[in-house]
Amino acid sequence: MRVQNGHTMDVSAVLFDMDGTLVDSTAAVERVWRRWAARHGLDFPALLAVSHGRRAFDTIARFAPSGVDHAGENRWMLDAEMVEQDGIIPIPGAQRLMASLPPGRVAVVTSAARELALLRLRLAGLMVPSLVIAAEDVTAGKPDPQGYLQAARELGFAPETCLVVEDAPAGLEAGRAAGGRVLALATTLTGAELEAWDWVPDLDAVRLEQPSPNHPLRLRFD
């Protein structure tokens, strides 16, 4: 349900997804996947329906025709996404919130490759945290919780004390499976589609109220 205005939450750290959560890259992502689907004669809407929030390699493995070199196709996807930069902008509130969080209390856990994640964060004018867990850092992508568990462990906090911020079903399920508190953003899905989750429209609704590095982070929702 929609998180009520004035609600506060104390957490040890905030673990952000990237695409659709910190960065609006939807148009760029869809252009590349449309080209890849056409390249192999695939149903683009069916592919798009399950690709969001998942590693490109996992989507390729699921949809690629028999005999296709998955590693080679993954490289093609990455090369295409690295040059597809038009329309990469921050999600509302992302720049302010990221800049307000103390070092060591924030991480990005993304299904994108590391070089692509760093490029998109910089294109969107966002602070790049010291900890980024990318596609190549895990053996199982979202909805598997491995990335979020790894981020919490490297920051030194129990997963259940961390807030996972996501926009896509695969990521939301990963956060829940990790045992974290989960906040959904209605940037990809509608509020009605997110009714089973605590959700807000975007990061403009989230503010850091207590930034002390020695105490829990108090987040306020407006």
Backbone as a ProteinNet text record, in pm:
[ID]
protein_1_A
[PRIMARY]
MRVQNGHTMDVSAVLFDMDGTLVDSTAAVERVWRRWAARHGLDFPALLAVSHGRRAFDTIARFAPSGVDHAGENRWMLDAEMVEQDGIIPIPGAQRLMASLPPGRVAVVTSAARELALLRLRLAGLMVPSLVIAAEDVTAGKPDPQGYLQAARELGFAPETCLVVEDAPAGLEAGRAAGGRVLALATTLTGAELEAWDWVPDLDAVRLEQPSPNHPLRLRFD
[TERTIARY]
83.8	0	88.4	31	104.9	150.8	280.4	333.6	275.1	226.5	158	254.9	207.3	286.2	318.3	442	482.9	538.4	525	578.6	731	791.5	936.9	982.4	1105.9	1163.3	1311.3	1355	1496.1	1562.5	1669.6	1740	1890.4	1964.8	2110.9	2171.3	2111.9	2165.3	2053.5	2076.6	1980	2047.3	1982.4	2034.3	1943.6	1995.5	1917.1	1940.4	1832.9	1842	1884.7	1915.2	1953.7	1847.8	1832.6	1740.1	1596.5	1530.6	1393	1381.8	1494.2	1494.5	1575.7	1696.7	1780.2	1786.3	1782.7	1802.2	1683.1	1629.2	1525.7	1595.6	1607.1	1675.1	1580.7	1450.7	1353.2	1361.2	1363.6	1362.4	1486.3	1602.5	1727.1	1726.3	1682.6	1678.3	1584.5	1468.2	1370.5	1418.9	1489.1	1541.7	1638.4	1724.7	1823.1	1756.7	1664.8	1597	1511.4	1453.4	1374.4	1464.2	1583.7	1678.9	1721.2	1744.5	1787.9	1676.8	1552.3	1439.6	1424.7	1437.2	1425.9	1539.9	1655.1	1773.9	1752.4	1667.2	1644.4	1499.5	1419	1281.1	1195.1	1218	1147.2	1033.7	941.7	827.8	876.8	887.8	942	856.7	724.2	645	659.6	667.4	683	818.2	920.6	1054.5	1058.1	1000.6	1003.9	929.5	825.5	742.7	819.5	927.1	1001.2	1145.1	1192.1	1333.8	1365.2	1269.7	1300.9	1342.3	1454.8	1505	1594	1606	1687	1815.4	1915.7	2039.8	2013.2	2080.8	2065.5	2099.6	2204.2	2245.4	2132.3	2059	1949.9	1834.4	1805.3	1698.8	1739.5	1864	1913.9	1906	1947	1943.1	1800.8	1704.7	1564.9	1504.5	1541.3	1472	1552.6	1682.8	1763.8	1732.7	1727.8	1705.9	1816.9	1785.5	1882.3	2007.4	2122.2	2248.2	2313.4	2243.2	2299.4	2400.8	2511.4	2616.5	2570.5	2533.3	2479	2580.9	2704.5	2807.7	2830.3	2830.4	2847.7	2732	2610.6	2492.9	2492.2	2538.2	2545.5	2643.7	2754.2	2850.9	2790.3	2713.1	2645.9	2552	2474.9	2382.2	2456.6	2564.3	2638.6	2696.1	2754.3	2809.7	2700.4	2582.7	2471.9	2422.6	2414.3	2365.1	2465.5	2592.9	2694.1	2687.4	2642.1	2633.3	2492.5	2395.8	2256.5	2236.1	2271.4	2274.8	2165.7	2092.6	1989.7	1879.1	1839.6	1726.1	1759	1886.3	1924.4	1916	1819.6	1799.2	1776	1794.7	1770.8	1622.1	1587	1452.2	1432.3	1315.1	1294	1332.1	1412.8	1456.3	1583.1	1629.8	1745	1873.3	1897.8	2021.5	2028.4	1919.7	1916.8	1934.8	1859.3	1864.5	2000.9	2054.7	2185.5	2293.8	2289.2	2390.5	2379.9	2262.6	2241.7	2283.6	2298.6	2327.6	2476	2509.5	2650.7	2724.5	2852.3	2932.7	2928.7	2927.8	2924	2785.7	2684.5	2546.6	2457.7	2519.5	2443.4	2516.5	2439.5	2496.1	2398.5	2451.5	2369.1	2382.4	2268.6	2265	2188.2	2259.4	2199.2	2217.3	2124.3	2135.5	2218.6	2260	2343.4	2489.2	2564.9	2709.3	2771.3	2884.4	2945.4	2975.6	3037.2	3073.3	2949.5	2840.2	2716.4	2653.6	2655.3	2598.8	2671	2802.7	2879.1	2852.5	2841.1	2811.1	2675.3	2573.3	2438.5	2427.1	2490	2487.6	2550.8	2660.3	2728.2	2648.6	2589.4	2506.9	2389.2	2338	2224.3	2267.9	2397.7	2446.5	2436.3	2445.1	2428.3	2561.9	2565.4	2680.7	2696.8	2817.6	2844.4	2896.1	2821.4	2866.9	2989.1	3056	3176.9	3145	3020.7	2982.2	2875.9	2912.8	2819.6	2829.9	2719.2	2712	2646.3	2721.5	2673.7	2651.1	2606.9	2567.9	2678.1	2802.3	2912.4	2961	2906.2	2949.2	2871.2	2768.8	2686.1	2677	2650.5	2632.4	2486.1	2396.9	2253.2	2193.7	2125.6	2067.1	1930.5	1877.7	1743.6	1643.7	1546.9	1495.6	1572.6	1685.4	1767.8	1819.6	1825.2	1865.4	2015.5	2095.9	2240.6	2300.8	2261.3	2318.6	2291.1	2167.5	2133.5	2198.9	2208.9	2278.3	2425.9	2485.4	2626.6	2648	2558.8	2572.3	2562.2	2463.1	2447.7	2570.9	2620.7	2738.4	2860.9	2882.5	3000.2	2990.5	2868.3	2851.5	2860.9	2843.3	2855.2	2726.8	2612.1	2482.6	2401.4	2314.7	2222.2	2122.1	2088	1996	1863	1813.8	1682.7	1682.6	1801.5	1808.5	1827.4	1832.9	1854.9	1724	1714.6	1601.1	1642.8	1568	1587.4	1487.3	1535.8	1448.9	1452.9	1335.9	1324.9	1202.6	1196.9	1080.3	1020.7	1095	1051.5	1024.6	931	897.8	1017.8	1109.7	1225.3	1308.1	1327.6	1405.6	1333.2	1203.2	1124	1128.5	1115.2	1121.6	1260.7	1364.2	1500.6	1520.1	1469.5	1481.6	1409.1	1289.6	1212.5	1281.1	1333.3	1401.5	1528.1	1590	1708.9	1674.6	1546.6	1504.4	1503.5	1528.3	1531.8	1393.4	1387.8	1265.6	1263.3	1148.9	1142.2	1049	1096.7	1016.8	1010.2	889.5	869.7	847.3	898.7	872.4	777.8	677.7	580.6	631.8	751.2	813.3	801.3	783.3	767.6	628.1	584.5	449	365	234	144.7	128.6	76.9	48.6	-46.1	-144.4	-239.2	-168.4	-70.5	4.4	99.8	130	223.6	152.6	23.5	-54.8	-8.3	54.8	104	232.8	288.1	415	394.5	485.3	490.2	550.5	480.9	528.3	510.7	590.6	578.1	594.7	552.9	562.6	706.6	796.5	937.4	1018.4	1144.1	1231.1	1211.3	1130.6	1092.2	1014.6	958.1	877.6	960.3	1091.9	1178.1	1285.8	1300.1	1402.2	1477.3	1605	1686.2	1668.2	1616.4	1588.4	1700.4	1765.3	1871.6	1994.8	2093.6	2206.9	2327	2315.7	2432.1	2493.3	2626.2	2691.1	2697.1	2671.1	2682	2547.4	2440.1	2306.3	2228.1	2114.5	2032.2	1994.9	1979.3	1932.7	1781.9	1732.8	1587.3	1538.6	1453.8	1395.3	1252.9	1217	1081.8	1015.5	888.8	813.3	709.6	707.8	615.2	523.9
-118.1	0	124.6	236.7	363.4	398	424.2	463.4	599.2	610.1	731	847.5	968	1088.1	1100.3	1133.8	1149.6	1024.1	910.5	785.2	792.8	737.6	731.9	587.1	562.4	428	439.8	362.5	358.8	236.6	259	149.7	169.6	61.5	70.1	120.5	81.1	117.6	111.2	176.7	175.4	111.8	8.9	-66.5	-39	30.6	73.1	-16.8	-50.3	-94.7	27.9	11.1	126.5	163.6	83	118.1	120	234.6	248.3	289.4	288.5	325	451.8	455	574.9	644.9	566.9	617.4	578.5	676.1	646.5	618.8	490.8	447.3	368	376.2	290.3	299.4	421.2	437	373.7	396.8	340.6	188.5	134.8	-10.9	-74	-14.8	-72.6	-65.7	39.8	48.5	-65.9	-97.3	-203.5	-340.5	-364.6	-495.2	-514	-405.7	-416.4	-458.8	-401.6	-439.1	-584.8	-628	-765.6	-862.9	-830.9	-917.2	-927.5	-814.3	-815.7	-895.4	-887.6	-959.1	-1110.3	-1159.3	-1303.2	-1343.1	-1248.6	-1279.6	-1314.4	-1247.4	-1278.5	-1180.6	-1221.6	-1139.3	-1036	-911.2	-808.1	-784.4	-769.9	-748.2	-861	-985.5	-1098.2	-1091.9	-1055.7	-1043.4	-929.2	-815.8	-698.2	-722.8	-804.3	-829.5	-895.8	-965.9	-1037.3	-988	-901	-862.6	-759	-674.9	-562.9	-611.6	-561	-597.8	-720	-787.2	-909.4	-883.7	-967	-955.2	-985.8	-913.2	-938.1	-1082.7	-1136.2	-1273.7	-1371.5	-1349.5	-1440	-1430.5	-1309.3	-1292	-1353.6	-1334.5	-1394.7	-1546.3	-1603.4	-1749	-1802.2	-1722.5	-1765.9	-1756.4	-1653.3	-1625.8	-1657.4	-1667.2	-1685	-1817.2	-1817.3	-1941.9	-2042.9	-2167.6	-2275.5	-2253.2	-2278.3	-2267.2	-2131.1	-2033.3	-1898.5	-1893.2	-1825.2	-1808.4	-1704.8	-1749.8	-1658.8	-1553.6	-1594.6	-1499.2	-1392.5	-1434.8	-1339.7	-1242.4	-1292.7	-1205.6	-1108.8	-1155.1	-1067.1	-953.1	-985	-881.7	-783.6	-835.7	-748.3	-652.7	-705.8	-623.1	-514.2	-551.3	-452.5	-343.7	-382.5	-283.4	-188.4	-243.9	-161.3	-66.7	-115.7	-31.6	77.4	49.9	149.8	272.7	255.1	369.6	427.4	360.6	407.2	493.9	621.2	708.6	814.6	832	935.9	906.2	1009	995.6	938.9	924.1	874.5	991.3	986.7	1095.3	1036.7	1116.5	1064.6	1051.7	953.8	944.2	1063.2	1126.7	1240.7	1208.9	1296.2	1280.9	1200.8	1132.6	1042.9	1118.5	1229.7	1303.7	1353.2	1411.7	1464.7	1355	1245.1	1139.3	1071.2	1039.3	973.8	1061.4	1191.5	1282.3	1298.3	1272.3	1292.4	1172.8	1056.3	935.2	926.1	891.5	884.8	772.8	791.2	682.8	559	444.4	320.3	278.8	358.3	325	312.8	303.6	300	212.3	140.2	58.7	55.5	26.7	0.5	-147.3	-213.3	-355.2	-363.4	-382.6	-371.8	-498.3	-520.1	-630.6	-592.2	-465.9	-419.9	-458.3	-467.3	-486.9	-364.5	-383.6	-275.1	-152.5	-172.1	-55.5	19.9	-51.1	14.1	86.5	24.3	86.7	217.1	214.8	335.5	445.6	407.9	506.4	571	490.5	545.9	631.8	590.1	671.5	807.9	808.9	936.1	1021.5	958.5	1033.6	1100.1	1034.7	1088.4	1187.2	1211.7	1307.6	1260.7	1130	1073.1	1040.9	1055	1011	860.6	815.7	672.4	623.3	537	490.8	400.8	381.7	298.9	152.6	111.3	-28.1	-38	-101.3	-132	-281.6	-352.3	-494.6	-503.5	-550	-552.4	-695.6	-707.7	-838.2	-942.1	-901.2	-997.4	-1032.5	-967.2	-993.3	-1105.4	-1156.7	-1262.6	-1379.9	-1496.5	-1615.1	-1638.2	-1571.5	-1581.4	-1441.6	-1400.3	-1266.7	-1261.3	-1140	-1120.5	-1202.6	-1265.9	-1249.8	-1323.5	-1385.7	-1444.8	-1332.5	-1353.9	-1247.7	-1226.7	-1301.7	-1301.1	-1160.8	-1076.5	-942.6	-859.4	-864.4	-785.9	-842.6	-972.8	-1033.5	-994.5	-994	-956.9	-810.8	-722.9	-580.6	-557.1	-618.5	-601.6	-653	-767.4	-826.8	-736.5	-683.2	-598.9	-466.1	-416.9	-294.8	-322.6	-449.8	-487.2	-481.3	-495	-488.4	-614.2	-648.3	-758.8	-718.4	-808.1	-772.1	-717.1	-771	-727.6	-584.5	-525.8	-386.1	-290.4	-343.5	-261.8	-240.3	-126.2	-98.6	-122.6	-206.8	-232.7	-147.7	-68.9	17.3	-33.6	-67	-134.9	-85	-120.4	-84.8	-202.7	-311.4	-423.2	-547.3	-631.6	-751.3	-838.1	-859.8	-945.4	-888.9	-758.1	-695.6	-691.9	-665.4	-665.4	-802.4	-906.1	-1042.5	-1072.8	-1022.3	-1043.2	-978.1	-855.7	-787.1	-858.9	-907	-980.3	-1111.6	-1182.4	-1309.2	-1288.7	-1170.1	-1139.8	-1109.4	-1087	-1055.2	-907.4	-824.5	-680.7	-619.4	-496.4	-417.5	-366.6	-368.6	-341.8	-224.7	-130.2	-16.9	-19.5	-15.8	-13.8	129.2	160.4	287.6	264.1	349	336.1	410.7	375.3	436.7	349.2	220.6	125.3	65.3	21	-28.9	79.3	62.3	158.2	124.8	221.1	195.8	78.9	67.3	-44.4	-178.1	-182.4	-306.3	-337.5	-236.8	-253.9	-262.1	-285.2	-278.2	-378.6	-487	-586.4	-541.4	-428.6	-378.9	-241.7	-202.6	-63.2	16.3	120.2	192	343	415	559.5	589.4	708.3	737.3	738	802.9	809.6	856.5	887.7	921.4	1062.9	1143.8	1273	1255.1	1136.9	1109.9	1060.6	1048.9	992.8	1094.1	1119.5	1214	1156.9	1189.7	1148.8	1251.9	1205.8	1295.9	1294.7	1178.9	1165	1105.1	1188.6	1139.7	1092.6	1081.3	1047.2	914.9	911.6	786.6	682	722.1	629.6	578.6	615.1	575.4	529.2	463.5	426.7	549.2	527.6	633.5	644	762.1	780.2	841	766	811.9	857.9	967.8	1021.4	1017.8	979.9	968.4	1079.6	1149.4	1261.7	1237.1
0	0	0	-36.2	-38.9	101.9	117.1	247.3	284.6	406.3	449.3	468.6	436.9	461	609.4	639.5	778.1	841.5	773.4	827.7	831.7	936.9	946.1	959.4	920.6	924.7	960.4	1057.3	1094.9	1032	958.4	890.7	906.2	888.4	895	764.9	652.5	521.3	419.1	305.6	195.7	74.6	20.7	-93.5	-213.1	-310.8	-426.1	-546.9	-614.9	-754	-835.5	-962.8	-1043.5	-1146.5	-1252.6	-1360.7	-1309.4	-1324.9	-1279	-1133.9	-1062	-920.1	-897.2	-946.8	-941.9	-1077.1	-1182.4	-1318.4	-1404.9	-1476.8	-1575.7	-1708.3	-1738.5	-1861.2	-1950.6	-1921.8	-1988.9	-2140.5	-2193.3	-2338.9	-2401.8	-2341.1	-2394.9	-2388.4	-2275.8	-2258.6	-2361	-2377.9	-2470.5	-2614.4	-2650.7	-2788	-2816	-2719.8	-2741.3	-2743.7	-2650.5	-2650.1	-2775.6	-2826.1	-2949.5	-3065.4	-3072.4	-3177.6	-3162.2	-3038	-3016.2	-3053.2	-3018.2	-3052.2	-3203.8	-3273.7	-3419.7	-3482.2	-3423.6	-3472.1	-3473.7	-3380.4	-3369.6	-3399.5	-3449.7	-3484.3	-3364.1	-3252.4	-3128.1	-3102.2	-3017.5	-2977.4	-2875.6	-2919.2	-2831.2	-2706.8	-2716.4	-2594.7	-2492.8	-2539.5	-2446.9	-2377.3	-2451.8	-2394.1	-2292.3	-2329.7	-2243.1	-2112.6	-2119	-2000.8	-1887.6	-1919.6	-1814.5	-1798	-1887	-1883.5	-1777.1	-1741.8	-1653.1	-1514.8	-1469.5	-1337.7	-1336.8	-1450.3	-1457.9	-1536.9	-1514.2	-1590.7	-1737.8	-1825.8	-1969.2	-2002.6	-1940.1	-1968.9	-1939.9	-1830	-1794	-1893.1	-1939.1	-2038.3	-2171.6	-2210.2	-2334.3	-2326.6	-2214.3	-2198.8	-2209.8	-2167.2	-2170.6	-2310	-2385.5	-2511.7	-2637.5	-2628.3	-2749.4	-2818.7	-2951.2	-3025	-2997.1	-3018	-2996.7	-3081.4	-3021.5	-3093.2	-3087.7	-3031.3	-3021.9	-2908.2	-2931.5	-2830.6	-2728.4	-2609.6	-2508.8	-2466	-2447.4	-2405.5	-2512.4	-2638.3	-2747.2	-2757.1	-2737	-2740.9	-2622.8	-2509.2	-2392.7	-2418.9	-2486	-2521.4	-2621.1	-2718.2	-2814.6	-2741.8	-2646.5	-2569.2	-2494.1	-2427.5	-2349.3	-2438.9	-2551.4	-2643.8	-2692.3	-2724.2	-2772.3	-2663.6	-2540.7	-2431	-2393.7	-2409	-2374.2	-2465.1	-2589.2	-2680.5	-2686.4	-2626.9	-2627.1	-2502.7	-2514.3	-2397.1	-2394.8	-2502.9	-2506.9	-2406.4	-2332.6	-2242.3	-2106.1	-2072	-1939.5	-1841.1	-1750.1	-1654	-1514.9	-1410.3	-1275.3	-1245.9	-1166	-1111.7	-1018	-1015.5	-925.6	-781.3	-724	-585.5	-567.5	-672.7	-658.6	-625.9	-694.2	-670.3	-526.3	-477.8	-341.5	-238.2	-253.3	-152.7	-151.1	-267.7	-272.7	-210.2	-238.3	-185.2	-34.2	21.6	165.3	250.1	189.6	266.4	300.7	425	465.2	392.3	364	305	394.4	331.3	407.6	451.6	413.5	451.1	327.7	211.3	86.5	-14	-95.4	-202.9	-318.9	-436.1	-554.1	-586.7	-605.3	-642.1	-773.5	-882.2	-1014.6	-1097.4	-1189.1	-1283.9	-1405.5	-1412.5	-1523.6	-1500.3	-1608.6	-1597.6	-1531	-1465.5	-1389	-1475.9	-1592.3	-1672.8	-1719.1	-1745	-1784.9	-1666.7	-1549.8	-1430.1	-1397.7	-1399.7	-1367.8	-1470	-1597.7	-1701.7	-1677.8	-1652.6	-1635.1	-1509.5	-1401.7	-1280	-1306	-1379	-1407.2	-1505.6	-1606.2	-1701.4	-1631.5	-1528.4	-1453.3	-1345.5	-1333.3	-1235.9	-1092.6	-1072.3	-939	-873.9	-742.2	-665.9	-684.4	-710.4	-722.7	-588	-519.6	-388.1	-399.7	-288.3	-289.5	-315	-287.6	-309.3	-418.2	-527.3	-636.4	-662.8	-645.6	-679.4	-816.5	-915.4	-1053.4	-1100.9	-1226.3	-1280.9	-1268	-1293.2	-1293	-1152.5	-1050.8	-913.2	-845.9	-912.7	-853.9	-950.6	-895.2	-979.3	-1013	-941.4	-967.5	-958.2	-1064.6	-1067.3	-1002.1	-990.5	-936.3	-1017.8	-953.5	-817	-708.7	-740.8	-635.6	-544.7	-414.1	-320.9	-308.4	-383.5	-362.6	-361.4	-454.1	-462.4	-338.7	-290.2	-171.1	-45.9	-36.7	77.1	76.5	-41.4	-53.2	-14.9	-59.5	-27.3	122.9	186.8	331.6	405	361.3	426.1	411	291.7	270.3	345	365	444	593.7	631.7	771.9	850.5	780.6	847.6	820.3	913.9	892.1	784	691.2	582.9	632.6	743.9	792.9	845.4	865.5	909.1	791.9	670.6	551	475.9	408.4	321.3	177	107.9	-34.6	-112	-206.9	-287.7	-431.3	-484.9	-614	-690.4	-817.9	-898.8	-973.6	-990	-1074.1	-990.1	-1033.9	-956.1	-921.3	-1016.3	-987.7	-873.2	-871.8	-766.2	-633.5	-637.4	-514.6	-448.5	-529	-474.9	-420.1	-485.7	-436.5	-300.7	-285.9	-158.3	-46.9	-78.6	22.8	58.7	-41.5	-15.3	67.5	55.3	134.5	279.6	306.8	442.4	472.9	371.3	393.2	399	446.7	434.7	291.3	229.1	85.5	58	-21.1	-65.9	-217.9	-271.7	-416.6	-464.3	-582	-647.9	-764.4	-776.1	-885.3	-1008.6	-1050.8	-1167.8	-1291.7	-1270.6	-1380.5	-1378.9	-1262	-1242.2	-1175.2	-1178.6	-1114.2	-966.5	-891.5	-751.3	-732.9	-821.1	-811.2	-828.9	-918.2	-940.5	-825.6	-744.5	-632.8	-498.7	-500.8	-377.6	-272.6	-313.8	-217.6	-149.3	-194	-140	-77.2	11.7	54.9	-60.3	-105.4	-222.9	-210	-286.6	-302.4	-450.9	-496.1	-639.8	-691.9	-619.9	-659.6	-539.5	-559.1	-446.2	-394.2	-462.1	-405.7	-275.8	-255.6	-136.3	-18.4	-35	70.2	106.7	237	283.9	403	410.4	524.5	634.7	748.6	860.5	962.9	980.1	1080.1	1013.5	977.3	898.4	979.4	1112	1193.7	1149.4	1127.4	1085.2	1195.3	1319.3	1432.5	1482.4	1415.7	1457.5	1334.5	1355.6	1239.7	1156.9	1029.1	940.2	954.9	982.9	990.7	860.1	791.4	666	691	627.3	639.3	502.3	501.9	377	369.3	257	237.7	118.6
[MASK]
++++++++++++++++++++++++++++++++++++++++++++++++++++++++++++++++++++++++++++++++++++++++++++++++++++++++++++++++++++++++++++++++++++++++++++++++++++++++++++++++++++++++++++++++++++++++++++++++++++++++++++++++++++++++++++++

